[in-house]
Amino acid sequence: MALAFVINLVPAFMPSTWMVMAFFYIRFDLPLLVLTIGGAIASAFGRVALARGTRAFSRRFLTKQRNDLDELALPR
């Protein structure tokens, strides 16, 4: 489950979560229901952590780019 969390925490260059779960199911004969539910929950938490980390990162370090994008935005 920790590996599914880490895979979804890294935004690129990682294998698909289902591929890793299938490998563990085939190689170690883990219970399918537990692996599926646990993998889905861990994947969801990884994506949530990625989204919150990205939001915190962009607020702190990308203020100049945010201002440039705001200037280019269409008027409302």
TORDRENLUM-997666 format. One record per residue: residue number from 1; residue in one letter; z, x, y of N, C-alpha, C, O, CB in turn. Coordinates in Angstrom, 2 decimals, padded with zeros to 5 digits. Glycine has a CB too. Layout:
<nodes>
NUM, a, Z, X, Y, Z, X, Y, Z, X, Y, Z, X, Y, Z, X, Y
...
</nodes>
This chain:
<nodes>
1, m, 000.00, 000.82, -001.18, 000.00, 000.00, 000.00, 000.00, 000.87, 001.26, -000.63, 000.52, 002.26, 001.20, -000.93, -000.01
2, a, 000.70, 001.99, 001.20, 000.72, 002.89, 002.36, -000.68, 003.44, 002.64, -001.06, 003.62, 003.80, 001.71, 004.05, 002.12
3, l, -001.43, 003.69, 001.60, -002.79, 004.20, 001.78, -003.68, 003.14, 002.43, -004.52, 003.47, 003.27, -003.39, 004.64, 000.43
4, a, -003.51, 001.89, 002.06, -004.28, 000.81, 002.70, -003.92, 000.71, 004.18, -004.79, 000.46, 005.01, -004.03, -000.54, 001.99
5, f, -002.65, 000.90, 004.50, -002.22, 000.89, 005.90, -002.88, 002.01, 006.68, -003.40, 001.79, 007.77, -000.68, 001.01, 006.00
6, v, -002.88, 003.22, 006.13, -003.45, 004.38, 006.81, -004.96, 004.25, 006.95, -005.52, 004.60, 007.99, -003.11, 005.68, 006.05
7, i, -005.62, 003.74, 005.94, -007.08, 003.56, 006.00, -007.45, 002.63, 007.15, -008.44, 002.87, 007.85, -007.61, 003.00, 004.67
8, n, -006.67, 001.58, 007.36, -006.98, 000.64, 008.43, -006.43, 001.09, 009.78, -006.79, 000.52, 010.81, -006.42, -000.72, 008.10
9, l, -005.59, 002.09, 009.78, -005.07, 002.65, 011.03, -006.08, 003.61, 011.66, -006.13, 003.73, 012.88, -003.76, 003.37, 010.78
10, v, -006.87, 004.28, 010.84, -007.88, 005.22, 011.32, -009.16, 004.42, 011.59, -009.65, 003.73, 010.70, -008.13, 006.39, 010.28
11, p, -009.71, 004.51, 012.81, -010.83, 003.63, 013.15, -012.17, 003.99, 012.52, -013.04, 003.13, 012.43, -010.98, 003.63, 014.62
12, a, -012.37, 005.22, 012.07, -013.69, 005.59, 011.54, -013.54, 006.66, 010.46, -012.50, 007.29, 010.32, -014.61, 006.09, 012.68
13, f, -014.60, 006.85, 009.72, -014.73, 007.90, 008.72, -013.73, 007.78, 007.57, -013.30, 008.80, 007.02, -014.56, 009.23, 009.38
14, m, -013.38, 006.57, 007.21, -012.51, 006.33, 006.07, -013.24, 005.41, 005.10, -014.09, 004.62, 005.52, -011.14, 005.72, 006.51
15, p, -012.92, 005.50, 003.82, -013.56, 004.57, 002.87, -013.04, 003.15, 003.07, -012.00, 002.93, 003.69, -013.31, 005.02, 001.41
16, s, -013.77, 002.21, 002.54, -013.35, 000.81, 002.64, -012.07, 000.60, 001.85, -011.83, 001.24, 000.83, -014.46, -000.13, 002.12
17, t, -011.25, -000.31, 002.34, -009.98, -000.60, 001.67, -010.22, -001.13, 000.27, -009.49, -000.77, -000.66, -009.16, -001.61, 002.49
18, w, -011.22, -001.98, 000.10, -011.46, -002.55, -001.22, -011.86, -001.47, -002.22, -011.54, -001.59, -003.41, -012.54, -003.62, -001.15
19, m, -012.56, -000.43, -001.77, -012.92, 000.66, -002.68, -011.69, 001.39, -003.20, -011.59, 001.72, -004.38, -013.87, 001.65, -001.98
20, v, -010.75, 001.65, -002.30, -009.53, 002.35, -002.69, -008.68, 001.47, -003.60, -008.13, 001.94, -004.59, -008.72, 002.76, -001.44
21, m, -008.59, 000.18, -003.27, -007.83, -000.73, -004.13, -008.46, -000.84, -005.52, -007.75, -000.89, -006.53, -007.74, -002.12, -003.47
22, a, -009.78, -000.89, -005.58, -010.46, -000.95, -006.87, -010.22, 000.32, -007.67, -010.03, 000.26, -008.89, -011.97, -001.17, -006.69
23, f, -010.22, 001.47, -007.01, -009.94, 002.73, -007.69, -008.54, 002.71, -008.31, -008.38, 003.07, -009.48, -010.06, 003.91, -006.72
24, f, -007.54, 002.30, -007.54, -006.18, 002.25, -008.06, -006.04, 001.23, -009.19, -005.28, 001.44, -010.13, -005.20, 001.93, -006.95
25, y, -006.76, 000.13, -009.08, -006.72, -000.88, -010.15, -007.31, -000.34, -011.44, -006.75, -000.54, -012.52, -007.48, -002.15, -009.71
26, i, -008.44, 000.35, -011.33, -009.10, 000.89, -012.53, -008.36, 002.09, -013.09, -008.15, 002.18, -014.30, -010.54, 001.27, -012.21
27, r, -007.97, 003.00, -012.22, -007.39, 004.26, -012.67, -005.97, 004.11, -013.19, -005.62, 004.69, -014.21, -007.40, 005.26, -011.54
28, f, -005.14, 003.33, -012.50, -003.73, 003.25, -012.84, -003.32, 001.91, -013.45, -002.14, 001.70, -013.74, -002.90, 003.51, -011.62
29, d, -004.27, 001.00, -013.65, -004.03, -000.29, -014.29, -002.88, -001.05, -013.63, -001.96, -001.52, -014.30, -003.74, -000.09, -015.77
30, l, -002.94, -001.15, -012.31, -001.91, -001.87, -011.56, -002.17, -003.37, -011.64, -003.31, -003.78, -011.85, -001.87, -001.41, -010.08
31, p, -001.13, -004.20, -011.48, -001.33, -005.65, -011.51, -002.23, -006.10, -010.36, -001.99, -005.76, -009.20, 000.03, -006.38, -011.45
32, l, -003.24, -006.86, -010.68, -004.26, -007.24, -009.71, -003.70, -008.11, -008.58, -004.04, -007.88, -007.42, -005.38, -007.98, -010.40
33, l, -002.87, -009.07, -008.88, -002.34, -009.97, -007.86, -001.47, -009.21, -006.85, -001.59, -009.41, -005.64, -001.54, -011.10, -008.51
34, v, -000.60, -008.36, -007.35, 000.27, -007.57, -006.48, -000.56, -006.61, -005.63, -000.31, -006.46, -004.43, 001.31, -006.79, -007.30
35, l, -001.54, -005.98, -006.24, -002.40, -005.04, -005.52, -003.21, -005.75, -004.43, -003.38, -005.22, -003.33, -003.35, -004.34, -006.50
36, t, -003.71, -006.93, -004.74, -004.53, -007.67, -003.78, -003.70, -008.17, -002.60, -004.08, -007.96, -001.45, -005.19, -008.85, -004.48
37, i, -002.59, -008.81, -002.88, -001.76, -009.35, -001.80, -001.15, -008.22, -000.98, -001.15, -008.28, 000.25, -000.66, -010.25, -002.37
38, g, -000.62, -007.21, -001.65, -000.04, -006.07, -000.94, -001.07, -005.32, -000.12, -000.78, -004.90, 001.00, 000.61, -005.12, -001.91
39, g, -002.26, -005.14, -000.66, -003.32, -004.47, 000.07, -003.76, -005.25, 001.29, -004.04, -004.67, 002.34, -004.50, -004.23, -000.83
40, a, -003.84, -006.56, 001.16, -004.23, -007.40, 002.31, -003.18, -007.35, 003.41, -003.52, -007.27, 004.59, -004.44, -008.85, 001.85
41, i, -001.91, -007.40, 003.04, -000.84, -007.35, 004.04, -000.80, -005.98, 004.71, -000.68, -005.90, 005.93, 000.53, -007.66, 003.39
42, a, -000.90, -004.92, 003.93, -000.89, -003.57, 004.49, -002.11, -003.34, 005.39, -001.99, -002.69, 006.43, -000.86, -002.52, 003.37
43, s, -003.25, -003.86, 005.00, -004.46, -003.73, 005.82, -004.30, -004.46, 007.15, -004.70, -003.95, 008.20, -005.68, -004.27, 005.08
44, a, -003.72, -005.64, 007.09, -003.51, -006.41, 008.33, -002.56, -005.68, 009.27, -002.80, -005.61, 010.48, -002.97, -007.81, 008.01
45, f, -001.48, -005.14, 008.74, -000.54, -004.38, 009.57, -001.19, -003.13, 010.14, -000.90, -002.74, 011.27, 000.70, -004.01, 008.77
46, g, -002.06, -002.48, 009.37, -002.77, -001.31, 009.87, -003.69, -001.66, 011.02, -003.76, -000.92, 012.00, -003.57, -000.67, 008.76
47, r, -004.40, -002.78, 010.92, -005.29, -003.20, 012.00, -004.51, -003.61, 013.26, -004.93, -003.33, 014.38, -006.17, -004.37, 011.54
48, v, -003.36, -004.26, 013.06, -002.53, -004.62, 014.20, -002.01, -003.37, 014.89, -002.03, -003.28, 016.12, -001.35, -005.53, 013.76
49, a, -001.54, -002.40, 014.12, -001.06, -001.15, 014.70, -002.18, -000.41, 015.42, -001.95, 000.18, 016.48, -000.45, -000.24, 013.61
50, l, -003.38, -000.43, 014.87, -004.53, 000.19, 015.53, -004.83, -000.50, 016.86, -005.08, 000.18, 017.87, -005.77, 000.13, 014.61
51, a, -004.81, -001.82, 016.88, -005.10, -002.55, 018.11, -004.05, -002.28, 019.18, -004.38, -002.06, 020.35, -005.18, -004.06, 017.83
52, r, -002.79, -002.29, 018.80, -001.73, -002.03, 019.78, -001.75, -000.58, 020.26, -001.52, -000.31, 021.44, -000.36, -002.36, 019.18
53, g, -002.03, 000.35, 019.37, -002.11, 001.74, 019.76, -003.28, 002.00, 020.68, -003.16, 002.78, 021.63, -002.22, 002.62, 018.56
54, t, -004.40, 001.36, 020.42, -005.57, 001.51, 021.28, -005.30, 000.94, 022.66, -005.68, 001.54, 023.67, -006.79, 000.83, 020.65
55, r, -004.64, -000.20, 022.72, -004.31, -000.80, 024.00, -003.37, 000.11, 024.80, -003.57, 000.29, 026.00, -003.66, -002.19, 023.79
56, a, -002.36, 000.66, 024.15, -001.43, 001.56, 024.84, -002.14, 002.84, 025.29, -001.89, 003.34, 026.39, -000.24, 001.91, 023.93
57, f, -003.02, 003.35, 024.44, -003.76, 004.57, 024.78, -004.67, 004.34, 025.97, -004.72, 005.17, 026.88, -004.57, 005.05, 023.58
58, s, -005.38, 003.23, 025.98, -006.34, 002.98, 027.06, -005.62, 002.72, 028.39, -006.12, 003.11, 029.44, -007.24, 001.80, 026.72
59, r, -004.48, 002.08, 028.35, -003.73, 001.86, 029.60, -003.22, 003.17, 030.19, -003.19, 003.33, 031.41, -002.56, 000.90, 029.34
60, r, -002.82, 004.07, 029.34, -002.20, 005.29, 029.81, -003.21, 006.36, 030.22, -003.01, 007.03, 031.23, -001.30, 005.84, 028.75
61, f, -004.29, 006.52, 029.45, -005.17, 007.66, 029.64, -006.55, 007.34, 030.21, -007.23, 008.23, 030.70, -005.35, 008.34, 028.36
62, l, -006.96, 006.10, 030.17, -008.31, 005.78, 030.58, -008.35, 004.92, 031.85, -009.16, 004.00, 031.94, -009.03, 005.07, 029.47
63, t, -007.50, 005.21, 032.80, -007.45, 004.39, 034.01, -008.71, 004.57, 034.85, -009.20, 003.60, 035.42, -006.21, 004.74, 034.84
64, k, -009.24, 005.79, 034.95, -010.44, 006.02, 035.74, -011.63, 005.26, 035.15, -012.40, 004.63, 035.88, -010.76, 007.52, 035.82
65, q, -011.78, 005.32, 033.83, -012.88, 004.60, 033.19, -012.70, 003.09, 033.35, -013.68, 002.37, 033.53, -012.98, 004.97, 031.71
66, r, -011.48, 002.61, 033.29, -011.21, 001.18, 033.47, -011.61, 000.76, 034.88, -012.21, -000.30, 035.05, -009.71, 000.86, 033.21
67, n, -011.29, 001.58, 035.90, -011.67, 001.26, 037.27, -013.18, 001.25, 037.44, -013.73, 000.39, 038.13, -011.04, 002.26, 038.24
68, d, -013.87, 002.20, 036.80, -015.33, 002.23, 036.86, -015.93, 000.98, 036.23, -016.87, 000.40, 036.77, -015.87, 003.48, 036.16
69, l, -015.39, 000.55, 035.10, -015.89, -000.65, 034.43, -015.60, -001.90, 035.25, -016.41, -002.83, 035.28, -015.28, -000.78, 033.04
70, d, -014.45, -001.93, 035.91, -014.13, -003.08, 036.76, -015.10, -003.18, 037.94, -015.46, -004.28, 038.35, -012.68, -002.98, 037.27
71, e, -015.52, -002.03, 038.48, -016.48, -002.05, 039.57, -017.85, -002.53, 039.12, -018.57, -003.15, 039.90, -016.60, -000.68, 040.19
72, l, -018.21, -002.26, 037.88, -019.50, -002.67, 037.36, -019.52, -004.11, 036.85, -020.58, -004.66, 036.57, -019.91, -001.75, 036.26
73, a, -018.35, -004.72, 036.73, -018.25, -006.07, 036.18, -018.95, -007.08, 037.09, -019.06, -006.89, 038.30, -016.78, -006.46, 036.00
74, l, -019.40, -008.13, 036.45, -020.07, -009.20, 037.21, -019.03, -009.95, 038.03, -017.91, -010.18, 037.57, -020.82, -010.17, 036.25
75, p, -019.39, -010.34, 039.25, -018.44, -011.12, 040.06, -018.23, -012.50, 039.44, -019.14, -013.07, 038.84, -018.95, -011.26, 041.53
76, r, -017.04, -013.00, 039.60, -016.73, -014.32, 039.02, -016.80, -015.40, 040.06, -016.57, -016.57, 039.75, -015.34, -014.32, 038.38
</nodes>
